[in-house]
Every structure is written in structure tokens, then in C-alpha cells.
Amino acid sequence: MTNIKDLAKMARVSVTTVSRVLNNHPYVSKEKREAVLDAVKSTNYQKNINAVHLSKGKTKLIGVVLPFSDHPYFSLLLKGIAKQALENNYHLVLFQTDYMQNKEIEALEMLQKKQIDGLIICSRTCDLQIIEEYLQFGPIVLSEDVKEINVSSTFVSHYKIFSNALEYLYQRGHRKIGYCIGRSTGANSYNRGLAYKDFHEKYSLSYNSEYIIDKCLYFEDGEKVINQVKLMNIAPSALLVTSDQVAAGIVVSCQKQQISIPDDIAIIGFDNQPIAKMMDITTIEIPLMEMGRNLFLQTINSEISNKEVPVKLIERKTV
Amino acid sequence: MTNIKDLAKMARVSVTTVSRVLNNHPYVSKEKREAVLDAVKSTNYQKNINAVHLSKGKTKLIGVVLPFSDHPYFSLLLKGIAKQALENNYHLVLFQTDYMQNKEIEALEMLQKKQIDGLIICSRTCDLQIIEEYLQFGPIVLSEDVKEINVSSTFVSHYKIFSNALEYLYQRGHRKIGYCIGRSTGANSYNRGLAYKDFHEKYSLSYNSEYIIDKCLYFEDGEKVINQVKLMNIAPSALLVTSDQVAAGIVVSCQKQQISIPDDIAIIGFDNQPIAKMMDITTIEIPLMEMGRNLFLQTINSEISNKEVPVKLIERKTV
């Protein structure tokens, strides 16, 4: 690749002169300027943009940490982030972590090394203390309710959502309620667990740990849930399912096995994805696209802000 | 931000000495080296990685152009690309284009400016001639059968898939066959259209342009398809649906409207996504994860290669 020294040699001028011409500085004679531009033309020279970044300190790249890009929850969040990035002329660097901590650290290190201008963490495994250490290097935005450290965030309250949904089921006569989650670790599941525990204490209901069904992420996991429920001594009468995809899988699996919804088991999904509407699934609407857009805007805004996004119960036919 | 000049001032040495210490060059006295390292420590100085890229010419970033990140086809392809990138210690820069040509050009320009080491184009709107111009700047890999230009690719033959699927339906007595696609422009749809036309000529069947249903991308589009079919004077007896999501939407919509599958209308989906398995949809299996992995490997490999990936018809209950 041609470099600035080659250009200087070809144009018979100094490296400084080439640099001045490339950066549009004054004080270069017309002859020298033309000689340099001729050399640029004949070599198809491309200014290395990393050199530009070096002087300006901006890459126009924002990192996005997410565990899986093919999960409808994260792909909708990513779509919102990407739409806003497009409008603001930024590009996204994707960190698909599969929840491996070292991959999250890599993203944080890219922020430290100025390879990205900011970082959006859609779901994390790192401790907040680790993230706090990297805040000095650039904006980091989280998609959860963070109180421990001073960082921007856009989130829904999973405690409130669970409390309200459990209350709704209780009012409709349900006393044996279970729930399905993607993973048992993580801040969101911690808050859900807390709401579940508080609900059982409030109404003095017996707590059955079997009713907490882990690793439910995709449509096909719905079948697994129903098979697990069938093995229980006392089956739950209702399930909160933290993904409409899994809820849809449950509905299809129940149809196949002649299990009646909501008579045998009631279902509340999450997100209000199109599949929930088409399959008449009662669900909690979470405005993921809007959340994604806001996460992006917080990343390029220097002020710290925390935004709780309201959710809505959509009543359909599975409760 | 601290720069190299500040460090020189603090350590009371020249800029050259600081640079030598930072790059581990010899010929620096022990005292000066320690003075520089103290300054680095006290200012928490971070070497700007763009300066490193400048000297090495590698970013370890690969760009991925795709129209929508939330469509199951592209999100599975992206998952495969991301998995392989993870294994090879690369990161991905996402270009979600919504099929806007200027966004594709931006990605190509980032390759030209060495901001990325290579580019995977999952689906394009740019002419091949435009892409050809950028091949001099770094590897570009396409996910389609390209003969016009010398570029690596991983693809399935949409002509063959359509021919075989139409033949399969013909053998089962279907003479009025329609199909649903995501967009009518684009190389894949061109090849599908060709197969469709050739099939009609081969069997002297009448060709009905109404049977080509455009803009079918998501689950919820299934309902739109059925509503459109109901308005036709003569409805097709079978549909090739180039997305399992749309096929699943069609199945659910037919259930609601008491339309019997396959008796009233037969359906063949595409991809063999989990939803097709759970809903017993006959489909063409396309190994998207494997294709994504190969696209990535081709990008970091300097040799040009073209790989056609075989597909498989999975017979279930919708034909």
C-alpha cells in the first residue's frame, strides 16, 4: 500500500508538504500541491481512516453486547438500536457473548482502547464493579434498573411486571403459579424471583421451587416446558412465560397433547411479539424497539439518565 | 485525554523517548524508562489502538451487511457468522441497511478506508460492478451464486430449490401453484422467478402473476397472504413460502378461518426453523448456521472460493 513517504518521493516534496496537502493546510505552493495531488491520483492513495481517528478521537462506532443475536427479544432490541444508529450515522460493533464474561471484558477493553465511542450492554454477566472501572473511558449504557453505580440505563421493572402479573392471576383464582425464564442468574431473574417470593408471602401460599422452569429461550422450548409440567406431582394452573416465542411453543405443544388453554393451564407471555397477537396469547407488552432507540441515544449523549419504560398487559385468550 | 506530549513533559524527556518506551524499543536509559512508566501510571494513559492499527493495518473487525437483523433468516445467518468470528477472535461491525444502497456503499467505503478487514454481504441492492470496484481494498464475500465477478461466496441455488419444490408439488397433482417472497427485486428472487417460468413452460401451465405474492417476511404476513388468496378469482392449490415464519403465520391464519391444510391449500416453507418442526410444516432445510460460518471463514481466507450448500426437502404434514 502506498504511504505518505512514497507520495513525497513521487512528488519530489517533503513528507510535511504531503501531509499539509492531504489535510488542506495553507502555505503550500500551487506547484507542490499539484505534484502531490497527481501522485495521489496515480497511486489511488487512500488516507488511512485510523490516522484520522487518531487525530479526532472518534470512530463513529458503538459496541453492542448481547448474548444471542437470534433471540427475538434481543433481535428486536438490536433492531431499535440499529435504526437509531442509522439515523445518527453511526455503525454498530456486535459482541455476541453467549454470556461468556471474557467476551464482555473484550468489549469493555475496546472502549478503553478507543476502538469504539461507546458501549450498550443489553444483558451482562460481569459484576457492576467491573463495568464501573471502565466508565472513565467512555459512555456505557445498560438495559436494567441499576442503582449501585452512576450509569445511564433504559429498562422495564421486572419486579413490578411480575408482581402485577401474579396479582392478575391471583384475582382470577390461580393459587399454583409457575414461571419460565431464560436463565436463573442475572439481574432480571433476581428481581423476578424477589417478586415471586414476596407474592407468596403476601398471600401465604406454599412455595414450590419445581415451578421455576429455567433455560426457556426459544419456540421449541415450549414442548420441554409442557413435558416437565406433566411430570410434576401437582401441576401449576398458570405459567408466566418470559418470552412470547416460548409461550407460542407451549400453546402449540398443548394443542398437540389435548391440553386445554386456559382451562388446564393459563399462560401469560412477554414482549407482545406478532406471534402472540396471531395466536391470541395474553401477554405483557414491552416496547423493545423504543427501548433500543433510547439506549442508543443515551450512548451518544454525555448526560447520565435513567429511563423506566412502562409496560402494558394485553388481555387475550390464554388466561 | 493525556497524549504523548504530556507524558514527555511530565517525565522530562523527549517525545521520541516516550515513544521508544511505549513501543519497547531499546536504547533508553533505565532512569528515563522509569520516569516515563511513572508518568504512564499516574495519568492512566491508554495507548490509542488506532495508532496500533495504523502501523499494523489490521482492525480484527469484519463488516456484515444485512437488510434486517430481526428476520429469522438473517439472524440465524448472523448467528453462524458471529459464532465463527468468536472462535477466530474477530468482532463484527453490523450494517443494517433496510436495503438502502447508500448504506451498502458506506460499508464498502469502510473497507476502502481500512476500518474493517473484510466484508460479508448477506443480501445486496448494489450492482455487482460497484462491488467489484471495491475488491482491491480487501476481501468481500457474498451469499449468492455469482458468476459475473471473481469473488468468494457461500450460497444455495434458489433456481434448483424452486424447480425441485415445484416438481414435487406437480407430482402430487398440483397445477395452480403460487409463491411468497420477501422482495421482488434481488438476485434470489430473480432466480426463483426463472425457475417458476421454466416450470410453467415445461408443463404448458397457464401463468398467473397474481400468484406471486411479494413482501412476505414475518409471521404476521401469513394472515395477509391468506386474505389476498381469498380475494383471487381462482385460488392456488399450493404455495411455496420462502420463510418458515410466514408459513407458520399462514397455518395459524388458516386454522382461524377454517381453511384446511393441505386439502384446501398445500404449503411448503423454507429454512426448516424450529417453528416448522413444531407446527409440522413441510419445508426446505437450508443450513443457515453452517453457511454463516463458511462466509466468515472465506472472509479471513485470502483464496477465492465458491461453495454451493446442499438443501433437503423435509416432508411433514402441509402437502
Chai-1 contact restraints between the chains, C-beta under 6 A:
chainA,res_idxA,chainB,res_idxB,connection_type,confidence,min_distance_angstrom,max_distance_angstrom,comment,restraint_id
A,Q46,B,Q112,contact,1.0,0.0,6.0,A-B,restraint_1
A,N48,B,K114,contact,1.0,0.0,6.0,A-B,restraint_2
A,I49,B,K113,contact,1.0,0.0,6.0,A-B,restraint_3
A,I49,B,Q115,contact,1.0,0.0,6.0,A-B,restraint_4
A,N50,B,N50,contact,1.0,0.0,6.0,A-B,restraint_5
A,N50,B,H53,contact,1.0,0.0,6.0,A-B,restraint_6
A,N50,B,L54,contact,1.0,0.0,6.0,A-B,restraint_7
A,A51,B,L54,contact,1.0,0.0,6.0,A-B,restraint_8
A,H53,B,N50,contact,1.0,0.0,6.0,A-B,restraint_9
A,L54,B,N50,contact,1.0,0.0,6.0,A-B,restraint_10
A,L54,B,A51,contact,1.0,0.0,6.0,A-B,restraint_11
A,S69,B,S75,contact,1.0,0.0,6.0,A-B,restraint_12
A,S69,B,L78,contact,1.0,0.0,6.0,A-B,restraint_13
A,S69,B,K79,contact,1.0,0.0,6.0,A-B,restraint_14
A,S69,B,A82,contact,1.0,0.0,6.0,A-B,restraint_15
A,D70,B,S75,contact,1.0,0.0,6.0,A-B,restraint_16
A,D70,B,L76,contact,1.0,0.0,6.0,A-B,restraint_17
A,D70,B,K79,contact,1.0,0.0,6.0,A-B,restraint_18
A,S75,B,S69,contact,1.0,0.0,6.0,A-B,restraint_19
A,S75,B,D70,contact,1.0,0.0,6.0,A-B,restraint_20
A,S75,B,S75,contact,1.0,0.0,6.0,A-B,restraint_21
A,L76,B,D70,contact,1.0,0.0,6.0,A-B,restraint_22
A,L78,B,S69,contact,1.0,0.0,6.0,A-B,restraint_23
A,K79,B,S69,contact,1.0,0.0,6.0,A-B,restraint_24
A,K79,B,D70,contact,1.0,0.0,6.0,A-B,restraint_25
A,A82,B,S69,contact,1.0,0.0,6.0,A-B,restraint_26
A,A82,B,Q96,contact,1.0,0.0,6.0,A-B,restraint_27
A,H91,B,V93,contact,1.0,0.0,6.0,A-B,restraint_28
A,L92,B,L94,contact,1.0,0.0,6.0,A-B,restraint_29
A,V93,B,H91,contact,1.0,0.0,6.0,A-B,restraint_30
A,V93,B,V93,contact,1.0,0.0,6.0,A-B,restraint_31
A,L94,B,L92,contact,1.0,0.0,6.0,A-B,restraint_32
A,L94,B,L94,contact,1.0,0.0,6.0,A-B,restraint_33
A,Q96,B,A82,contact,1.0,0.0,6.0,A-B,restraint_34
A,Q112,B,Q46,contact,1.0,0.0,6.0,A-B,restraint_35
A,K113,B,I49,contact,1.0,0.0,6.0,A-B,restraint_36
A,K114,B,N48,contact,1.0,0.0,6.0,A-B,restraint_37
A,Q115,B,I49,contact,1.0,0.0,6.0,A-B,restraint_38
A,F219,B,P274,contact,1.0,0.0,6.0,A-B,restraint_39
A,F219,B,I275,contact,1.0,0.0,6.0,A-B,restraint_40
A,E220,B,P274,contact,1.0,0.0,6.0,A-B,restraint_41
A,V252,B,M278,contact,1.0,0.0,6.0,A-B,restraint_42
A,P274,B,F219,contact,1.0,0.0,6.0,A-B,restraint_43
A,P274,B,E220,contact,1.0,0.0,6.0,A-B,restraint_44
A,I275,B,F219,contact,1.0,0.0,6.0,A-B,restraint_45
A,M278,B,V252,contact,1.0,0.0,6.0,A-B,restraint_46
